[in-house]
Amino acid sequence: MRPKMEIVRCNPGRDRDVFDLAVQAWPAAERDGYEQAIRRELASGHAELVVLLGARRSDALVAAQLAQVLPGRVAVVWRPWFASGDSPENDALAKSLMARLLSELAAAGVQLCQGLVARGDAESARLFACGEFMCAAELLYLAAPPEDAAGRPSLPFDLAPLGDSDAA
């Protein structure tokens, strides 16, 4: 008989192994920024705004998941991350992690949870669906390559600074 899986809320400042596994869900390009934001919450004495869950079997870390409570009774939720990669039990474990995470967030007064899934990331979409998340919108982010001021196209009008009373 397999040992029982235990899902517990962890301390993001002390349970470094769980935190390090959970942050694998963050896009690599954004990982430093997200971690700095979480560290600021912890340093300012607001550890309760960070929900970190760890799933263990026989003291071995199997999965982790992280969410951050934001102003306005909302939270950002990241998908669960698994220590062993793809496993037949991942969907059931994701469902259990999501249920516990949503319970913790509801107890903190959160009324809306959001998770972002990159286009084409079917695995993350499936894991969020295990937690009964649904796609509310497809977001399109606009970007432009940075150029020096001299290379920018001119506008057909002058821009005045905000608050300039002479602008009309």
C-alpha positions in Angstrom: 0.0 0.0 0.0 1.3 3.4 -1.0 1.9 5.9 1.8 -0.7 8.7 2.1 -0.2 12.0 0.3 -0.2 15.0 2.7 -0.8 18.5 1.5 0.2 21.2 4.0 0.6 25.0 4.0 4.2 25.9 4.2 6.2 29.0 5.2 7.6 30.6 2.1 10.5 32.1 4.0 11.6 28.8 5.7 10.4 26.0 3.5 12.9 26.7 0.7 12.6 23.3 -1.0 8.8 23.7 -1.4 9.3 27.4 -2.6 12.0 26.4 -5.0 9.8 23.7 -6.6 6.7 26.0 -6.7 8.5 28.8 -8.5 9.3 26.5 -11.4 5.8 27.4 -12.6 6.9 30.9 -13.2 8.1 31.8 -16.7 11.9 31.9 -16.6 12.0 35.5 -17.9 9.8 36.7 -15.1 11.1 34.6 -12.2 13.4 37.2 -10.7 10.6 39.8 -10.6 8.1 37.5 -9.1 10.5 36.3 -6.5 11.4 39.9 -5.5 7.7 40.7 -5.1 7.2 37.7 -2.9 10.3 38.5 -0.8 9.0 42.1 -0.3 5.8 40.7 1.1 7.7 38.5 3.4 10.1 41.2 4.5 7.3 43.6 5.2 5.6 41.2 7.6 2.9 40.1 5.2 3.6 36.4 4.9 -0.1 35.7 5.2 -0.5 37.1 1.6 1.6 34.3 0.2 0.0 30.9 0.1 2.6 28.1 -0.4 1.4 24.5 -0.4 3.6 21.4 -0.4 2.5 17.8 -1.1 4.6 15.2 0.5 4.5 11.4 0.5 6.7 9.7 3.1 8.5 13.1 3.7 9.4 13.3 0.0 8.3 16.5 -1.7 6.0 15.5 -4.6 4.5 18.8 -5.7 4.1 22.5 -4.7 1.9 25.3 -5.6 1.9 29.1 -4.8 -0.5 31.9 -4.8 -0.2 35.6 -3.9 -3.1 37.6 -2.4 -3.3 41.1 -4.0 -5.3 44.2 -3.1 -9.0 44.1 -3.9 -9.7 40.6 -2.6 -8.0 39.0 -5.6 -5.2 36.5 -5.9 -2.9 35.3 -8.6 -2.5 31.6 -8.7 0.3 29.7 -10.4 -0.1 26.1 -11.6 1.1 23.3 -9.4 4.6 22.0 -10.1 5.6 18.3 -9.7 8.9 17.0 -8.5 8.8 14.0 -10.8 7.5 15.7 -14.0 4.7 13.8 -15.8 3.0 11.2 -13.7 -0.5 9.6 -14.1 -1.4 10.9 -10.6 -0.7 14.6 -11.5 -4.2 15.5 -12.4 -5.7 14.1 -9.2 -2.9 15.8 -7.2 -3.5 19.1 -9.0 -7.2 18.8 -8.1 -6.3 18.3 -4.4 -3.7 21.1 -4.4 -6.1 23.5 -6.1 -9.0 22.7 -3.7 -6.7 23.3 -0.7 -5.3 26.5 -2.2 -8.7 27.9 -3.0 -9.9 27.1 0.6 -6.9 28.9 2.0 -7.5 31.9 -0.3 -11.2 32.0 0.6 -10.3 32.0 4.3 -8.1 35.1 3.5 -11.1 36.9 2.0 -10.2 36.4 -1.6 -13.2 36.5 -4.0 -11.5 36.2 -7.4 -8.5 34.1 -8.4 -6.7 34.4 -11.7 -4.0 32.3 -13.3 -2.3 33.1 -16.6 -1.6 30.4 -19.1 0.7 31.0 -22.1 -0.8 30.3 -25.5 -0.2 26.7 -26.4 0.5 25.6 -22.9 -1.9 22.7 -22.8 -0.5 21.1 -19.7 -1.0 24.3 -17.6 -4.5 24.7 -19.0 -5.3 21.1 -18.1 -4.0 21.6 -14.5 -6.0 24.8 -14.0 -9.1 23.0 -15.3 -8.5 20.3 -12.6 -9.0 23.1 -10.1 -12.2 24.2 -11.9 -10.6 27.3 -13.3 -12.1 28.4 -16.6 -10.8 30.5 -19.4 -12.3 34.0 -19.0 -10.4 35.8 -21.8 -7.5 35.6 -24.1 -5.0 38.4 -23.5 -2.9 39.9 -26.1 0.1 41.9 -25.0 1.6 44.5 -27.3 5.3 45.1 -27.4 7.7 47.2 -29.4 11.5 47.1 -29.6 13.1 49.9 -27.6 14.7 52.6 -29.7 16.6 55.7 -28.9 14.7 58.9 -28.8 16.1 60.0 -32.1 14.8 56.9 -33.9 11.2 57.4 -32.7 8.6 58.6 -35.3 7.4 62.1 -34.7 3.8 62.8 -33.7 1.6 65.3 -35.6 1.1 67.2 -32.3 3.1 68.2 -29.3 2.6 66.3 -26.0 2.3 68.4 -22.9 3.2 67.0 -19.5 0.2 65.9 -17.4 -1.1 68.7 -15.2 0.2 71.4 -17.5 -2.5 74.1 -17.4 -1.3 75.6 -20.6 -2.2 72.5 -22.6 -5.5 72.7 -24.3 
